[in-house]
């Protein structure tokens, strides 16, 4: 007799529930198309080239000479400087993807991979300064503030979860370099196409789930409860934050359309981007399947990163 775990039963019930409500094709086709639009216009051009470049860098075992920073500050292993720099330049979920690649090649162990996720899980400058700053908030300075606060928040988060100095055979292992450049480029492009499609799938699903929860009044009811508990009269603000906790791009877009000050919009968007949302969290887990890691610790690290980024962002806004 096959035993089904309670978590699998719960997941099946949720999926059946979602499938039933997706029968309203007119509504949820628009949700899916909105997710595809965001992916095609904001995510695909910003991430796909970096997916290819980072994959080749890992294959070549190229050294960006930043290990001195990550080793000194975070007690991180060899190769951590590459991942830290490229996660900042590329954005979600490149950091998790590179950590997974280094782990799969035997370069880092489970504990080191977990610790590195505390500071290598960042959004990219193209998204923060371009998509959110200029595109949504219509402000160059807001995008720059979000970027600086987000990076400083991730750095402080790395210090908060600073690991003990670990020496192991795995951390000193030398990677084998594939000298067949044609095969390397083919593998990099193929792997990157699969990865970017995976990211797009999660974004589309997240947009559909957000609209289902809103149409069923689940998110509005939660937003109303939180507004009463914390005495916040602007229910649309809480509603937008809840949407952002599921998919950060949707949340930032909703925040940008609210009638509140640009300073408040900047701080909230910074917090949502640093938390990353359920969508990015699931994307990261998809790349980290071979790493033994507690989901609760990943969530804790994202919460602390978000709080630290909000504090830094608020200080910058107050000083300017």
Secondary structure by P-SEA (a helix, b strand, c coil): cccccaaaaaaaaaaaaaaaaacaaaaaaaaaaaaaaaaacccccccaaaaaaaaaaaaacccccaaaaaaaccccccaaaaaaaaaaacccaaaaaaaaaaaaaccccaaaaaaaaccccccccccccccccccccccaaaaaaaaaaaaaaaaaaaaaacccccccccccbbbbbccaaaaaaaaaaaaaaaaaaaaaaaaaaaaaaaaaaaaaaaaaaaaaaaaaaaccccaaaaaaaaaaaacaaaaaaaaaaccccaaaaaaaaaaaaaaccaaaaaaaaaaaccccccaaaaaaaaaaaaaaaaaaaaaaaaac
